[in-house]
Amino acid sequence: MSLFEVEGWGLENRKVKAIEKKKRKRTDNNNDDVNEKEISGLGLDKSKIPKKEKMKNENENEKNELVKDKENYKDKKDKRDNKDKRDKKRSKDNEDNNEDIMNKKPKMDMPPPGMPDGIDPSKLTPLQRKMLFKLSGSRFRWINEQLYTTTSENALNMIKKQPELYEEYHKGFASQVESWPENPVDVFTRELVYRGVNKMINSPGGLPGVVINGQKTIVVSDMGCGEANLAIQIDSFMDNYKKNQKEALKKFKKQFGAGKDVSVKNFKLLFKIHSFDLKKINDKITVADIKNVPMLDESCSVVIFCLSLMGTNFLDFIKEASRILIKGGELWITEIKSRISDPKCKEFIKAIENLGFKLRNFDDGNKMFTKFEFYKPIKGIKKGNIEEVRGDRAEGEWLLKPCIYKRR
């Protein structure tokens, strides 16, 4: 034995018997048969080993959960499908509502509540006044929308049934116009007076007139007159004019401005103003649907539509203006700029001219409204049929858009 030889060393010289590896059989998870001898030999509790029946219950639970998941998915899908159907229906309802507006079938909902009687705004707190004005504003917007989205006949019937709506509307309108740079009624009043005093009736540059009782008279029809402010202002001027023409003009210039080069040259000026609207709130107004006013053919020299081409059939108003105007008579129109789709107004001008007029002047210098002056040719021109001009759509859809306020 060598010095470092130790018993058990030197294994390299010995043959080591290789251990054979037995492949371990993979048991199936679903196989629940367990060798009871192996269980007892390992010292395990037989009750803790999962039995076939227990595994079966677990599998059934899993299946039930899958069924529930499928049912939940189906419920969610059904809800989504129902929501899509509701959205489609809502979209269709909106389209039908828009179509109803243009087909003269307005949706006449109940108006918002009006201002309670007997309330003095000056005795209210700032918050109460704010709430009161908001209530009044919503009422005005509702009335305004009805007037723009229905026929003139329906509008007249609505005012007859609820006459308080007319006054509420014009109070709201007056409040709105206060914020404008200029009231279009004042523009027309000024033009009538300055042209009337500065030029003789029926002379070049003067206003056209009609002979009444042997006297040349400027007969004006104010269509959709509101509170008849045009007639009130013209009559007030004429009361002063009859007393002292120059002083009357001086006072008028101070009140309405402009007209620096205007002087009194016509000392025989006469006006007769006809005011038409849906309700008679003073003695100057005649109640009428302005597509059919109580005037004879060719009995009027100037027809005015001051922000009054409302409703879905306003081309009928233009046709009526052509009927009552004398040859050489004038048609004056102002409209809110936002209503005109074409900034150059070519489509609107063409439609009016197709109903028997010619454009004389067009002014869009004002911030809020555009002013048109047409005349009825003395020789006459070929008129188009109103249905041909209107086409297959109501004029409120393509010619002048209705004034619809945003919901608040």
VOPAGU-2260 file (C-alpha; in pm, 1 decimal, decimal comma):
REM VOPAGU-2260
SITE   aa  ch    i         X         Y         Z
SITE  MET   A    0       0,0       0,0       0,0
SITE  SER   A    1     134,0     338,2     -93,7
SITE  LEU   A    2     176,0     618,0     150,2
SITE  PHE   A    3    -141,7     800,5      50,5
SITE  GLU   A    4    -344,4     501,3     -32,4
SITE  VAL   A    5    -662,7     496,5     161,1
SITE  GLU   A    6    -915,9     221,3     158,7
SITE  GLY   A    7   -1205,9     317,5     -62,4
SITE  TRP   A    8    -995,9     535,6    -290,4
SITE  GLY   A    9    -901,7     434,5    -636,6
SITE  LEU   A   10   -1250,6     405,9    -767,1
SITE  GLU   A   11   -1127,3     460,5   -1116,5
SITE  ASN   A   12    -998,4     110,6   -1114,7
SITE  ARG   A   13   -1333,6     -30,0   -1020,1
SITE  LYS   A   14   -1623,6     -97,8   -1242,0
SITE  VAL   A   15   -1930,1      90,5   -1145,7
SITE  LYS   A   16   -2256,6     -64,1   -1241,0
SITE  ALA   A   17   -2469,8     187,0   -1436,3
SITE  ILE   A   18   -2803,3     264,7   -1287,3
SITE  GLU   A   19   -3076,6     207,1   -1530,3
SITE  LYS   A   20   -3323,3     493,7   -1552,4
SITE  LYS   A   21   -3678,0     391,6   -1575,8
SITE  LYS   A   22   -3899,0     620,5   -1775,7
SITE  ARG   A   23   -4162,7     766,1   -1560,5
SITE  LYS   A   24   -4506,1     723,7   -1692,7
SITE  ARG   A   25   -4703,2    1042,7   -1709,2
SITE  THR   A   26   -5030,6     995,5   -1539,6
SITE  ASP   A   27   -5340,0    1145,3   -1695,8
SITE  ASN   A   28   -5499,7    1420,6   -1496,0
SITE  ASN   A   29   -5831,6    1269,6   -1563,8
SITE  ASN   A   30   -5719,8     928,9   -1437,3
SITE  ASP   A   31   -5858,8     903,1   -1085,7
SITE  ASP   A   32   -5768,9     538,7   -1018,4
SITE  VAL   A   33   -5504,2     537,9    -744,2
SITE  ASN   A   34   -5317,1     230,2    -628,1
SITE  GLU   A   35   -5426,8     180,0    -273,0
SITE  LYS   A   36   -5108,7      -9,0    -187,7
SITE  GLU   A   37   -4892,2     283,3    -295,8
SITE  ILE   A   38   -5107,9     514,1     -87,9
SITE  SER   A   39   -5079,1     300,8     219,7
SITE  GLY   A   40   -4705,4     246,3     163,3
SITE  LEU   A   41   -4649,5     621,9     150,2
SITE  GLY   A   42   -4846,5     679,9     464,4
SITE  LEU   A   43   -5099,7     911,7     293,7
SITE  ASP   A   44   -5458,5     959,4     394,8
SITE  LYS   A   45   -5680,2     796,2     140,1
SITE  SER   A   46   -5958,4    1054,2     203,3
SITE  LYS   A   47   -5735,6    1337,6      80,7
SITE  ILE   A   48   -5690,0    1188,8    -265,5
SITE  PRO   A   49   -5940,9    1337,0    -518,8
SITE  LYS   A   50   -6195,5    1086,4    -626,4
SITE  LYS   A   51   -6363,1    1055,7    -960,7
SITE  GLU   A   52   -6688,4    1200,7    -835,9
SITE  LYS   A   53   -6516,7    1508,3    -691,2
SITE  MET   A   54   -6333,1    1579,1   -1018,2
SITE  LYS   A   55   -6657,2    1536,5   -1204,4
SITE  ASN   A   56   -6819,5    1809,7    -991,5
SITE  GLU   A   57   -6528,8    2042,6   -1061,5
SITE  ASN   A   58   -6559,6    1980,3   -1433,7
SITE  GLU   A   59   -6930,9    2055,8   -1417,3
SITE  ASN   A   60   -6857,9    2380,3   -1231,1
SITE  GLU   A   61   -6616,2    2480,5   -1504,5
SITE  LYS   A   62   -6877,3    2401,2   -1766,3
SITE  ASN   A   63   -7134,6    2609,0   -1576,7
SITE  GLU   A   64   -6893,7    2901,9   -1563,9
SITE  LEU   A   65   -6838,5    2874,0   -1939,3
SITE  VAL   A   66   -7215,5    2873,0   -1992,2
SITE  LYS   A   67   -7250,4    3181,2   -1771,2
SITE  ASP   A   68   -6973,5    3357,5   -1964,6
SITE  LYS   A   69   -7150,4    3277,1   -2288,2
SITE  GLU   A   70   -7479,2    3402,6   -2148,2
SITE  ASN   A   71   -7312,1    3723,7   -2022,6
SITE  TYR   A   72   -7152,5    3774,4   -2363,9
SITE  LYS   A   73   -7488,8    3719,2   -2531,1
SITE  ASP   A   74   -7656,1    3967,9   -2293,3
SITE  LYS   A   75   -7387,9    4228,9   -2366,3
SITE  LYS   A   76   -7421,8    4166,2   -2739,5
SITE  ASP   A   77   -7800,1    4201,3   -2717,9
SITE  LYS   A   78   -7758,0    4528,4   -2527,4
SITE  ARG   A   79   -7517,2    4658,2   -2790,3
SITE  ASP   A   80   -7756,0    4555,2   -3068,3
SITE  ASN   A   81   -8046,1    4725,1   -2888,8
SITE  LYS   A   82   -7837,3    5041,1   -2841,6
SITE  ASP   A   83   -7748,5    5041,5   -3212,5
SITE  LYS   A   84   -8117,2    5005,2   -3297,4
SITE  ARG   A   85   -8205,6    5294,9   -3064,9
SITE  ASP   A   86   -7931,9    5512,4   -3215,2
SITE  LYS   A   87   -8053,4    5433,8   -3566,6
SITE  LYS   A   88   -8412,7    5510,7   -3465,9
SITE  ARG   A   89   -8303,6    5835,7   -3299,5
SITE  SER   A   90   -8108,8    5933,4   -3611,0
SITE  LYS   A   91   -8408,9    5851,6   -3828,8
SITE  ASP   A   92   -8636,8    6054,2   -3599,2
SITE  ASN   A   93   -8403,1    6352,4   -3631,8
SITE  GLU   A   94   -8406,2    6318,2   -4009,3
SITE  ASP   A   95   -8785,9    6292,7   -4003,8
SITE  ASN   A   96   -8806,9    6605,9   -3786,9
SITE  ASN   A   97   -8587,8    6799,4   -4031,8
SITE  GLU   A   98   -8794,7    6667,9   -4319,5
SITE  ASP   A   99   -9115,1    6768,4   -4140,2
SITE  ILE   A  100   -8983,7    7124,3   -4104,5
SITE  MET   A  101   -8923,5    7151,9   -4475,2
SITE  ASN   A  102   -9246,4    6971,1   -4567,5
SITE  LYS   A  103   -9454,2    7217,6   -4370,6
SITE  LYS   A  104   -9514,7    6978,4   -4079,8
SITE  PRO   A  105   -9352,0    7160,4   -3788,6
SITE  LYS   A  106   -9316,7    6994,2   -3452,8
SITE  MET   A  107   -9524,4    7218,1   -3227,0
SITE  ASP   A  108   -9404,0    7138,7   -2878,5
SITE  MET   A  109   -9532,6    7319,3   -2572,4
SITE  PRO   A  110   -9355,4    7652,0   -2514,3
SITE  PRO   A  111   -9141,3    7708,9   -2205,8
SITE  PRO   A  112   -9331,5    7871,7   -1915,4
SITE  GLY   A  113   -9384,4    8245,6   -1942,0
SITE  MET   A  114   -9298,6    8519,5   -1695,5
SITE  PRO   A  115   -9538,9    8511,2   -1398,6
SITE  ASP   A  116   -9782,6    8802,3   -1372,1
SITE  GLY   A  117   -9737,5    9076,1   -1115,7
SITE  ILE   A  118   -9359,5    9047,0   -1081,3
SITE  ASP   A  119   -9157,5    9368,9   -1056,2
SITE  PRO   A  120   -8800,6    9290,7   -1175,8
SITE  SER   A  121   -8665,0    9593,8    -986,2
SITE  LYS   A  122   -8757,9    9426,3    -655,0
SITE  LEU   A  123   -8577,0    9102,3    -733,4
SITE  THR   A  124   -8226,4    9001,7    -633,5
SITE  PRO   A  125   -7959,8    8990,4    -909,2
SITE  LEU   A  126   -7982,1    8610,1    -917,3
SITE  GLN   A  127   -8361,8    8618,3    -942,2
SITE  ARG   A  128   -8346,2    8874,3   -1223,3
SITE  LYS   A  129   -8092,9    8659,2   -1408,1
SITE  MET   A  130   -8318,8    8353,7   -1381,0
SITE  LEU   A  131   -8620,7    8558,1   -1492,2
SITE  PHE   A  132   -8442,4    8692,1   -1800,8
SITE  LYS   A  133   -8320,1    8342,4   -1888,2
SITE  LEU   A  134   -8677,7    8215,2   -1870,4
SITE  SER   A  135   -8795,5    8500,7   -2092,2
SITE  GLY   A  136   -8511,9    8435,5   -2338,4
SITE  SER   A  137   -8595,8    8067,3   -2376,4
SITE  ARG   A  138   -8957,4    8159,5   -2440,3
SITE  PHE   A  139   -8855,1    8406,4   -2714,1
SITE  ARG   A  140   -8631,0    8148,3   -2882,2
SITE  TRP   A  141   -8912,2    7891,2   -2887,3
SITE  ILE   A  142   -9159,5    8135,8   -3047,9
SITE  ASN   A  143   -8895,5    8248,6   -3296,3
SITE  GLU   A  144   -8830,2    7890,2   -3404,4
SITE  GLN   A  145   -9201,1    7820,6   -3457,7
SITE  LEU   A  146   -9238,5    8125,6   -3682,2
SITE  TYR   A  147   -8943,2    8025,5   -3897,5
SITE  THR   A  148   -9030,8    7657,2   -3935,6
SITE  THR   A  149   -9399,4    7669,0   -4021,6
SITE  THR   A  150   -9616,0    7823,3   -4291,2
SITE  SER   A  151   -9755,3    8174,2   -4255,6
SITE  GLU   A  152  -10104,6    8024,7   -4228,2
SITE  ASN   A  153  -10003,9    7804,7   -3934,2
SITE  ALA   A  154   -9825,3    8097,1   -3770,6
SITE  LEU   A  155  -10142,2    8308,3   -3792,1
SITE  ASN   A  156  -10348,3    8028,4   -3634,1
SITE  MET   A  157  -10092,0    7986,1   -3356,4
SITE  ILE   A  158  -10106,3    8355,6   -3266,4
SITE  LYS   A  159  -10485,9    8352,8   -3274,0
SITE  LYS   A  160  -10489,1    8065,2   -3024,1
SITE  GLN   A  161  -10212,5    8211,6   -2804,6
SITE  PRO   A  162  -10212,0    8589,5   -2865,9
SITE  GLU   A  163   -9969,8    8650,2   -2577,4
SITE  LEU   A  164   -9693,9    8485,2   -2782,9
SITE  TYR   A  165   -9692,4    8775,9   -3028,8
SITE  GLU   A  166   -9616,8    9040,8   -2769,2
SITE  GLU   A  167   -9359,5    8819,3   -2596,8
SITE  TYR   A  168   -9182,8    8762,8   -2926,7
SITE  HIS   A  169   -9158,1    9131,5   -3009,7
SITE  LYS   A  170   -9037,7    9219,5   -2662,0
SITE  GLY   A  171   -8759,3    8964,0   -2704,1
SITE  PHE   A  172   -8684,2    9090,8   -3054,2
SITE  ALA   A  173   -8665,4    9453,2   -2936,8
SITE  SER   A  174   -8424,1    9347,9   -2662,4
SITE  GLN   A  175   -8207,3    9171,2   -2919,2
SITE  VAL   A  176   -8201,0    9462,3   -3164,5
SITE  GLU   A  177   -8071,1    9695,0   -2891,2
SITE  SER   A  178   -7731,5    9527,3   -2925,9
SITE  TRP   A  179   -7720,5    9582,9   -3304,5
SITE  PRO   A  180   -7527,5    9874,7   -3458,2
SITE  GLU   A  181   -7850,5    9995,1   -3620,3
SITE  ASN   A  182   -8217,1    9902,7   -3634,9
SITE  PRO   A  183   -8320,4    9819,5   -3995,3
SITE  VAL   A  184   -8658,9    9985,5   -3937,2
SITE  ASP   A  185   -8473,6   10314,8   -3881,2
SITE  VAL   A  186   -8284,1   10262,0   -4209,5
SITE  PHE   A  187   -8610,4   10230,0   -4404,0
SITE  THR   A  188   -8769,4   10523,5   -4219,5
SITE  ARG   A  189   -8471,8   10743,1   -4308,0
SITE  GLU   A  190   -8476,1   10642,7   -4675,8
SITE  LEU   A  191   -8848,9   10710,3   -4711,1
SITE  VAL   A  192   -8822,0   11056,3   -4555,1
SITE  TYR   A  193   -8501,6   11171,3   -4726,6
SITE  ARG   A  194   -8605,6   11057,2   -5073,9
SITE  GLY   A  195   -8957,1   11186,3   -5012,1
SITE  VAL   A  196   -8857,5   11543,5   -4920,2
SITE  ASN   A  197   -8554,9   11574,2   -5150,3
SITE  LYS   A  198   -8723,1   11466,9   -5477,0
SITE  MET   A  199   -9065,6   11508,7   -5622,5
SITE  ILE   A  200   -9286,6   11198,6   -5633,4
SITE  ASN   A  201   -9235,7   10992,9   -5954,0
SITE  SER   A  202   -8937,1   11206,0   -6057,1
SITE  PRO   A  203   -8594,4   11047,8   -6125,8
SITE  GLY   A  204   -8450,0   10953,5   -5788,3
SITE  GLY   A  205   -8780,5   11021,0   -5615,9
SITE  LEU   A  206   -9020,8   10768,8   -5468,8
SITE  PRO   A  207   -9296,7   10617,8   -5685,2
SITE  GLY   A  208   -9648,4   10730,9   -5600,4
SITE  VAL   A  209  -10011,9   10650,7   -5654,9
SITE  VAL   A  210  -10278,6   10910,5   -5727,6
SITE  ILE   A  211  -10536,7   10916,6   -5445,5
SITE  ASN   A  212  -10814,4   11178,7   -5455,6
SITE  GLY   A  213  -10620,0   11373,4   -5718,0
SITE  GLN   A  214  -10296,0   11382,2   -5510,2
SITE  LYS   A  215   -9976,2   11189,2   -5563,5
SITE  THR   A  216   -9923,4   10972,2   -5255,2
SITE  ILE   A  217   -9645,4   10734,1   -5156,9
SITE  VAL   A  218   -9835,1   10421,6   -5053,0
SITE  VAL   A  219   -9620,9   10189,4   -4842,8
SITE  SER   A  220   -9707,5    9833,6   -4742,2
SITE  ASP   A  221   -9508,1    9717,8   -4438,8
SITE  MET   A  222   -9535,9    9338,8   -4452,9
SITE  GLY   A  223   -9476,7    9177,9   -4113,9
SITE  CYS   A  224   -9465,7    9514,9   -3943,0
SITE  GLY   A  225   -9417,6    9392,5   -3583,5
SITE  GLU   A  226   -9522,7    9682,8   -3363,5
SITE  ALA   A  227   -9573,1    9913,4   -3666,7
SITE  ASN   A  228   -9271,5   10127,7   -3572,8
SITE  LEU   A  229   -9221,7   10230,6   -3936,3
SITE  ALA   A  230   -9573,2   10376,1   -3953,7
SITE  ILE   A  231   -9536,2   10541,2   -3610,7
SITE  GLN   A  232   -9208,6   10712,5   -3708,5
SITE  ILE   A  233   -9332,6   10826,7   -4052,0
SITE  ASP   A  234   -9658,8   10960,7   -3906,7
SITE  SER   A  235   -9465,7   11147,4   -3635,6
SITE  PHE   A  236   -9246,5   11311,6   -3899,1
SITE  MET   A  237   -9548,1   11405,7   -4113,8
SITE  ASP   A  238   -9722,6   11570,6   -3815,1
SITE  ASN   A  239   -9420,4   11802,4   -3780,6
SITE  TYR   A  240   -9382,5   11837,4   -4157,0
SITE  LYS   A  241   -9732,3   11975,7   -4198,7
SITE  LYS   A  242   -9650,1   12250,4   -3947,1
SITE  ASN   A  243   -9301,8   12346,2   -4064,6
SITE  GLN   A  244   -9123,0   12140,1   -4332,5
SITE  LYS   A  245   -8769,4   12265,8   -4267,6
SITE  GLU   A  246   -8790,6   12236,3   -3890,4
SITE  ALA   A  247   -8939,2   11889,0   -3925,8
SITE  LEU   A  248   -8646,5   11778,0   -4143,5
SITE  LYS   A  249   -8393,5   11934,2   -3904,7
SITE  LYS   A  250   -8543,1   11750,9   -3609,3
SITE  PHE   A  251   -8556,9   11426,7   -3806,6
SITE  LYS   A  252   -8187,4   11451,0   -3903,7
SITE  LYS   A  253   -8094,2   11499,7   -3541,8
SITE  GLN   A  254   -8285,6   11188,4   -3440,9
SITE  PHE   A  255   -8195,6   10953,8   -3728,7
SITE  GLY   A  256   -7865,2   11093,8   -3857,7
SITE  ALA   A  257   -7718,9   11107,7   -4210,9
SITE  GLY   A  258   -7889,8   11309,3   -4486,5
SITE  LYS   A  259   -7640,9   11599,7   -4481,1
SITE  ASP   A  260   -7712,6   11690,7   -4844,0
SITE  VAL   A  261   -8090,0   11645,4   -4811,1
SITE  SER   A  262   -8312,3   11953,6   -4821,2
SITE  VAL   A  263   -8683,9   12015,0   -4854,4
SITE  LYS   A  264   -8773,9   12032,3   -5223,4
SITE  ASN   A  265   -9105,6   11853,1   -5212,8
SITE  PHE   A  266   -9355,7   12061,4   -5015,8
SITE  LYS   A  267   -9644,8   11837,5   -5114,4
SITE  LEU   A  268   -9518,6   11515,1   -4960,8
SITE  LEU   A  269   -9787,1   11261,2   -4867,4
SITE  PHE   A  270   -9748,6   10914,5   -4716,3
SITE  LYS   A  271  -10001,1   10639,5   -4656,6
SITE  ILE   A  272   -9863,0   10344,1   -4459,1
SITE  HIS   A  273  -10033,8   10002,8   -4445,3
SITE  SER   A  274   -9902,6    9779,2   -4166,9
SITE  PHE   A  275   -9976,2    9405,4   -4176,0
SITE  ASP   A  276   -9896,0    9137,2   -3919,0
SITE  LEU   A  277  -10035,8    8845,5   -3719,4
SITE  LYS   A  278  -10190,0    9047,5   -3435,6
SITE  LYS   A  279  -10336,9    9392,7   -3388,2
SITE  ILE   A  280  -10152,5    9543,2   -3092,7
SITE  ASN   A  281  -10233,3    9902,8   -3198,7
SITE  ASP   A  282  -10465,1   10084,6   -3437,5
SITE  LYS   A  283  -10208,0   10102,4   -3715,4
SITE  ILE   A  284  -10192,4    9723,4   -3768,4
SITE  THR   A  285  -10418,2    9514,5   -3991,5
SITE  VAL   A  286  -10422,7    9143,3   -3910,1
SITE  ALA   A  287  -10339,0    8935,0   -4217,4
SITE  ASP   A  288  -10141,3    8646,3   -4355,3
SITE  ILE   A  289   -9892,5    8845,3   -4565,2
SITE  LYS   A  290   -9921,1    8604,4   -4855,5
SITE  ASN   A  291  -10272,3    8747,3   -4900,3
SITE  VAL   A  292  -10322,3    9107,7   -4783,2
SITE  PRO   A  293  -10643,1    9311,6   -4827,6
SITE  MET   A  294  -10513,6    9546,5   -5099,6
SITE  LEU   A  295  -10614,9    9589,8   -5462,5
SITE  ASP   A  296  -10393,6    9496,0   -5754,4
SITE  GLU   A  297  -10132,7    9764,7   -5835,4
SITE  SER   A  298  -10241,0    9988,0   -5548,3
SITE  CYS   A  299   -9908,7   10023,4   -5366,4
SITE  SER   A  300   -9584,7   10205,8   -5455,6
SITE  VAL   A  301   -9336,9   10058,1   -5202,1
SITE  VAL   A  302   -9348,0    9713,1   -5037,1
SITE  ILE   A  303   -9118,6    9648,3   -4740,0
SITE  PHE   A  304   -9010,4    9320,8   -4582,7
SITE  CYS   A  305   -8802,7    9414,3   -4280,7
SITE  LEU   A  306   -8669,5    9084,5   -4139,6
SITE  SER   A  307   -9010,8    8935,0   -4213,3
SITE  LEU   A  308   -8944,2    8669,7   -4479,7
SITE  MET   A  309   -9016,3    8408,9   -4215,6
SITE  GLY   A  310   -9184,2    8072,7   -4250,4
SITE  THR   A  311   -9144,3    7795,9   -4504,2
SITE  ASN   A  312   -9345,1    7967,1   -4781,5
SITE  PHE   A  313   -9196,0    8317,9   -4797,2
SITE  LEU   A  314   -9180,5    8315,8   -5178,6
SITE  ASP   A  315   -9560,1    8348,8   -5161,4
SITE  PHE   A  316   -9501,4    8686,8   -4991,8
SITE  ILE   A  317   -9289,1    8803,6   -5286,6
SITE  LYS   A  318   -9560,2    8694,0   -5526,7
SITE  GLU   A  319   -9814,3    8898,0   -5327,4
SITE  ALA   A  320   -9582,1    9200,2   -5337,5
SITE  SER   A  321   -9572,2    9174,1   -5716,3
SITE  ARG   A  322   -9951,1    9168,5   -5725,2
SITE  ILE   A  323  -10009,2    9485,4   -5519,3
SITE  LEU   A  324   -9718,1    9692,5   -5656,4
SITE  ILE   A  325   -9768,2    9941,3   -5937,1
SITE  LYS   A  326   -9537,0    9919,6   -6238,9
SITE  GLY   A  327   -9223,8   10104,4   -6140,3
SITE  GLY   A  328   -9298,3   10030,5   -5774,0
SITE  GLU   A  329   -9018,2    9926,8   -5539,2
SITE  LEU   A  330   -8957,5    9620,1   -5322,9
SITE  TRP   A  331   -8728,5    9669,4   -5019,1
SITE  ILE   A  332   -8595,4    9371,9   -4823,6
SITE  THR   A  333   -8359,9    9334,8   -4528,7
SITE  GLU   A  334   -8252,8    8995,9   -4399,1
SITE  ILE   A  335   -8018,4    8863,4   -4132,2
SITE  LYS   A  336   -7681,2    8783,1   -4290,5
SITE  SER   A  337   -7656,9    8442,6   -4126,2
SITE  ARG   A  338   -7969,8    8328,7   -4311,9
SITE  ILE   A  339   -7813,9    8375,1   -4655,6
SITE  SER   A  340   -7614,7    8070,3   -4765,8
SITE  ASP   A  341   -7436,1    8247,8   -5052,4
SITE  PRO   A  342   -7235,4    8553,4   -4932,2
SITE  LYS   A  343   -7287,1    8719,7   -5272,5
SITE  CYS   A  344   -7662,6    8648,6   -5253,3
SITE  LYS   A  345   -7677,3    8543,5   -5619,2
SITE  GLU   A  346   -7923,8    8263,2   -5558,4
SITE  PHE   A  347   -8156,7    8484,6   -5353,1
SITE  ILE   A  348   -8147,4    8768,9   -5607,0
SITE  LYS   A  349   -8214,7    8526,3   -5893,5
SITE  ALA   A  350   -8519,5    8381,7   -5714,0
SITE  ILE   A  351   -8669,8    8729,3   -5655,2
SITE  GLU   A  352   -8602,7    8837,9   -6012,9
SITE  ASN   A  353   -8768,8    8521,7   -6144,2
SITE  LEU   A  354   -9088,6    8638,5   -5972,6
SITE  GLY   A  355   -9104,6    8963,6   -6173,4
SITE  PHE   A  356   -8847,0    9205,8   -6026,6
SITE  LYS   A  357   -8512,8    9361,6   -6112,5
SITE  LEU   A  358   -8235,1    9439,4   -5865,5
SITE  ARG   A  359   -8155,9    9809,8   -5826,2
SITE  ASN   A  360   -7929,2    9814,1   -5523,3
SITE  PHE   A  361   -7760,4    9564,4   -5292,6
SITE  ASP   A  362   -7592,9    9666,8   -4966,7
SITE  ASP   A  363   -7416,9    9425,3   -4731,3
SITE  GLY   A  364   -7212,7    9687,7   -4545,4
SITE  ASN   A  365   -7407,0    9641,0   -4223,0
SITE  LYS   A  366   -7265,5    9392,4   -3973,1
SITE  MET   A  367   -7597,7    9223,6   -3894,2
SITE  PHE   A  368   -7821,0    9242,7   -4203,0
SITE  THR   A  369   -7816,9    9274,2   -4582,4
SITE  LYS   A  370   -8037,4    9522,2   -4766,7
SITE  PHE   A  371   -8189,0    9472,8   -5113,0
SITE  GLU   A  372   -8378,2    9716,7   -5336,9
SITE  PHE   A  373   -8572,5    9569,9   -5627,6
SITE  TYR   A  374   -8819,9    9736,5   -5862,6
SITE  LYS   A  375   -9107,9    9615,1   -6077,0
SITE  PRO   A  376   -9025,4    9706,3   -6440,4
SITE  ILE   A  377   -9270,7    9935,8   -6617,6
SITE  LYS   A  378   -9254,5    9731,1   -6938,2
SITE  GLY   A  379   -9286,4    9411,3   -6746,1
SITE  ILE   A  380   -9074,0    9099,4   -6769,5
SITE  LYS   A  381   -9139,0    8731,8   -6808,2
SITE  LYS   A  382   -9227,3    8583,7   -6467,8
SITE  GLY   A  383   -9144,4    8233,3   -6360,3
SITE  ASN   A  384   -9398,2    8006,0   -6199,1
SITE  ILE   A  385   -9352,8    8010,1   -5822,2
SITE  GLU   A  386   -9344,6    7628,9   -5807,9
SITE  GLU   A  387   -9069,0    7625,3   -6068,1
SITE  VAL   A  388   -8868,7    7878,8   -5866,9
SITE  ARG   A  389   -8930,1    7684,8   -5545,8
SITE  GLY   A  390   -8840,9    7347,9   -5696,7
SITE  ASP   A  391   -8889,3    7027,5   -5500,8
SITE  ARG   A  392   -8770,2    7179,9   -5170,3
SITE  ALA   A  393   -8919,9    7445,0   -4946,5
SITE  GLU   A  394   -8739,8    7779,2   -4980,1
SITE  GLY   A  395   -8654,8    7768,7   -4609,6
SITE  GLU   A  396   -8424,8    7476,2   -4686,5
SITE  TRP   A  397   -8208,8    7624,2   -4961,9
SITE  LEU   A  398   -8283,3    7993,8   -5016,4
SITE  LEU   A  399   -8294,4    8147,9   -4669,1
SITE  LYS   A  400   -8203,2    7934,9   -4369,9
SITE  PRO   A  401   -8436,1    7950,7   -4066,6
SITE  CYS   A  402   -8308,5    8124,5   -3753,2
SITE  ILE   A  403   -8272,8    7835,5   -3507,5
SITE  TYR   A  404   -8115,7    7916,4   -3173,1
SITE  LYS   A  405   -7879,0    7674,8   -2999,4
SITE  ARG   A  406   -8025,4    7485,9   -2707,3
SITE  ARG   A  407   -7888,4    7597,8   -2370,7
